[in-house]
Amino acid sequence: MDRMLQQLLNRFLGRLMNRAIDTGISFVANRGKDPAQMSDSERQQARAGQDLAKKARKMSRASRKLF
């Protein structure tokens, strides 16, 4: 029973951590600005940063599966 509870807790904390990291990456990519207040060039730069972070997360997941 203790092991099952620990597994559920680890799964919950892992998801919470992933969500927090994703939110932080979005915040950094937007440089703390609201997307409605950004110019077109700033919005494009933020989107490029988010795409780069998305690729990095995918590579990280793939490398964990390999090793």
N, CA, C and O of each residue as an XYZ file, in Angstrom:
268
protein
N       0.820     -1.195      0.000
C       0.000      0.000      0.000
C       0.864      1.259      0.000
O       0.581      2.226     -0.707
N       1.920      1.226      0.805
C       2.820      2.370      0.880
C       3.494      2.629     -0.469
O       3.677      3.780     -0.868
N       3.853      1.576     -1.151
C       4.517      1.706     -2.451
C       3.574      2.312     -3.485
O       3.987      3.148     -4.289
N       2.315      1.895     -3.466
C       1.343      2.418     -4.422
C       1.105      3.915     -4.180
O       1.011      4.698     -5.125
N       1.011      4.293     -2.925
C       0.839      5.699     -2.579
C       2.048      6.513     -3.031
O       1.895      7.624     -3.538
N       3.226      5.976     -2.853
C       4.448      6.667     -3.269
C       4.492      6.841     -4.789
O       4.916      7.888     -5.278
N       4.059      5.826     -5.536
C       4.032      5.923     -6.987
C       3.057      6.998     -7.454
O       3.369      7.771     -8.360
N       1.877      7.049     -6.839
C       0.899      8.075     -7.199
C       1.418      9.467     -6.870
O       1.245     10.402     -7.652
N       2.042      9.598     -5.736
C       2.606     10.887     -5.349
C       3.711     11.318     -6.313
O       3.774     12.482     -6.706
N       4.576     10.387     -6.689
C       5.650     10.708     -7.646
C       5.085     11.120     -8.999
O       5.595     12.049     -9.626
N       4.044     10.443     -9.451
C       3.423     10.780    -10.735
C       2.819     12.181    -10.679
O       2.994     12.977    -11.601
N       2.109     12.474     -9.595
C       1.501     13.791     -9.426
C       2.562     14.889     -9.377
O       2.429     15.916    -10.043
N       3.613     14.669     -8.589
C       4.670     15.672     -8.478
C       5.421     15.850     -9.795
O       5.840     16.960    -10.122
N       5.592     14.769    -10.551
C       6.242     14.872    -11.851
C       5.448     15.725    -12.813
O       6.008     16.556    -13.529
N       4.136     15.518    -12.830
C       3.281     16.329    -13.710
C       3.262     17.791    -13.275
O       3.291     18.699    -14.106
N       3.214     18.002    -11.976
C       3.232     19.368    -11.466
C       4.541     20.061    -11.843
O       4.535     21.227    -12.236
N       5.646     19.356    -11.727
C       6.946     19.920    -12.078
C       7.014     20.234    -13.578
O       7.508     21.292    -13.968
N       6.521     19.322    -14.411
C       6.521     19.568    -15.857
C       5.697     20.801    -16.209
O       6.106     21.610    -17.042
N       4.541     20.941    -15.578
C       3.695     22.109    -15.850
C       4.399     23.387    -15.416
O       4.343     24.394    -16.121
N       5.057     23.357    -14.271
C       5.771     24.538    -13.788
C       6.922     24.909    -14.723
O       7.154     26.088    -14.989
N       7.626     23.920    -15.210
C       8.734     24.181    -16.130
C       8.215     24.768    -17.439
O       8.792     25.718    -17.968
N       7.131     24.206    -17.959
C       6.548     24.723    -19.203
C       6.085     26.169    -19.035
O       6.275     26.995    -19.929
N       5.478     26.472    -17.888
C       5.027     27.834    -17.622
C       6.219     28.776    -17.534
O       6.168     29.892    -18.049
N       7.280     28.339    -16.891
C       8.475     29.160    -16.778
C       9.123     29.419    -18.132
O       9.587     30.526    -18.402
N       9.154     28.401    -18.978
C       9.731     28.569    -20.317
C       8.912     29.568    -21.120
O       9.474     30.411    -21.820
N       7.584     29.481    -21.025
C       6.728     30.436    -21.726
C       6.953     31.850    -21.208
O       6.991     32.801    -21.989
N       7.101     31.989    -19.904
C       7.332     33.298    -19.308
C       8.640     33.894    -19.807
O       8.695     35.075    -20.150
N       9.687     33.088    -19.849
C      10.988     33.574    -20.306
C      10.944     33.897    -21.799
O      11.515     34.895    -22.238
N      10.270     33.054    -22.574
C      10.185     33.310    -24.017
C       9.429     34.605    -24.297
O       9.752     35.319    -25.247
N       8.432     34.909    -23.482
C       7.663     36.147    -23.660
C       8.322     37.334    -22.971
O       7.845     38.463    -23.089
N       9.411     37.088    -22.255
C      10.150     38.113    -21.521
C       9.267     38.833    -20.511
O       9.452     40.018    -20.237
N       8.305     38.098    -19.962
C       7.450     38.651    -18.927
C       6.346     39.563    -19.429
O       5.625     40.159    -18.629
N       6.206     39.678    -20.736
C       5.187     40.561    -21.293
C       3.931     39.769    -21.648
O       3.983     38.574    -21.940
N       2.822     40.462    -21.612
C       1.563     39.880    -22.047
C       1.575     39.821    -23.583
O       1.928     40.813    -24.222
N       1.199     38.690    -24.189
C       1.217     38.610    -25.651
C       0.378     39.691    -26.346
O       0.676     40.064    -27.480
N      -0.654     40.189    -25.686
C      -1.481     41.238    -26.290
C      -0.722     42.564    -26.392
O      -1.054     43.397    -27.236
N       0.282     42.767    -25.552
C       1.041     44.018    -25.543
C       2.325     43.936    -26.361
O       3.083     44.904    -26.418
N       2.575     42.803    -26.989
C       3.807     42.620    -27.756
C       3.629     43.111    -29.188
O       2.529     43.090    -29.741
N       4.742     43.554    -29.774
C       4.726     43.888    -31.194
C       4.840     42.587    -31.990
O       5.097     41.523    -31.428
N       4.648     42.688    -33.284
C       4.702     41.487    -34.130
C       6.070     40.823    -34.086
O       6.166     39.597    -34.026
N       7.126     41.625    -34.116
C       8.472     41.038    -34.088
C       8.744     40.371    -32.742
O       9.378     39.317    -32.698
N       8.279     40.962    -31.653
C       8.455     40.341    -30.342
C       7.671     39.033    -30.244
O       8.137     38.056    -29.658
N       6.490     39.034    -30.821
C       5.665     37.823    -30.803
C       6.330     36.699    -31.594
O       6.319     35.544    -31.170
N       6.906     37.040    -32.738
C       7.608     36.035    -33.551
C       8.835     35.505    -32.809
O       9.118     34.307    -32.844
N       9.548     36.383    -32.151
C      10.729     35.962    -31.403
C      10.331     35.065    -30.228
O      11.019     34.086    -29.937
N       9.233     35.390    -29.557
C       8.739     34.561    -28.457
C       8.323     33.190    -28.976
O       8.598     32.172    -28.340
N       7.666     33.162    -30.121
C       7.235     31.883    -30.709
C       8.449     31.032    -31.073
O       8.446     29.819    -30.861
N       9.483     31.661    -31.620
C      10.699     30.925    -31.967
C      11.353     30.344    -30.717
O      11.843     29.215    -30.743
N      11.363     31.102    -29.630
C      11.922     30.608    -28.378
C      11.129     29.443    -27.824
O      11.709     28.486    -27.311
N       9.805     29.511    -27.920
C       8.960     28.412    -27.450
C       9.154     27.166    -28.301
O       9.171     26.052    -27.777
N       9.302     27.346    -29.615
C       9.544     26.201    -30.496
C      10.881     25.537    -30.180
O      10.986     24.311    -30.173
N      11.893     26.347    -29.920
C      13.203     25.810    -29.569
C      13.137     25.036    -28.247
O      13.739     23.971    -28.111
N      12.408     25.578    -27.287
C      12.257     24.888    -25.999
C      11.485     23.587    -26.168
O      11.786     22.596    -25.503
N      10.501     23.582    -27.044
C       9.717     22.370    -27.312
C      10.603     21.280    -27.916
O      10.493     20.111    -27.546
N      11.468     21.660    -28.832
C      12.396     20.695    -29.425
C      13.370     20.159    -28.380
O      13.698     18.973    -28.384
N      13.827     21.027    -27.495
C      14.756     20.601    -26.442
C      14.082     19.603    -25.503
O      14.703     18.621    -25.097
N      12.817     19.846    -25.156
C      12.092     18.906    -24.296
C      11.922     17.553    -24.983
O      12.059     16.510    -24.345
N      11.622     17.570    -26.287
C      11.472     16.317    -27.032
C      12.783     15.537    -27.073
O      12.787     14.316    -26.916
N      13.886     16.235    -27.282
C      15.191     15.578    -27.312
C      15.526     15.008    -25.935
O      16.095     13.922    -25.831
N      15.178     15.730    -24.899
C      15.424     15.250    -23.540
C      14.643     13.972    -23.270
O      15.182     13.024    -22.699
N      13.384     13.939    -23.675
C      12.568     12.739    -23.476
C      13.117     11.567    -24.284
O      13.154     10.436    -23.798
N      13.540     11.839    -25.512
C      14.073     10.782    -26.351
C      15.366     10.212    -25.764
O      15.585      9.001    -25.782
N      16.216     11.097    -25.246
C      17.479     10.608    -24.679
C      17.239      9.782    -23.413
O      17.980      8.836    -23.143
N      16.215     10.130    -22.638
C      15.894      9.338    -21.439
C      15.423      7.951    -21.826
O      15.696      6.987    -21.111
N      14.723      7.829    -22.943
C      14.243      6.531    -23.386
C      15.399      5.655    -23.882
O      15.367      4.433    -23.732
N      16.399      6.277    -24.461
C      17.538      5.527    -24.989
C      18.460      5.031    -23.892
O      19.008      3.933    -23.992
N      18.636      5.820    -22.855
C      19.615      5.484    -21.824
C      18.949      5.095    -20.572
O      19.619      4.777    -19.589
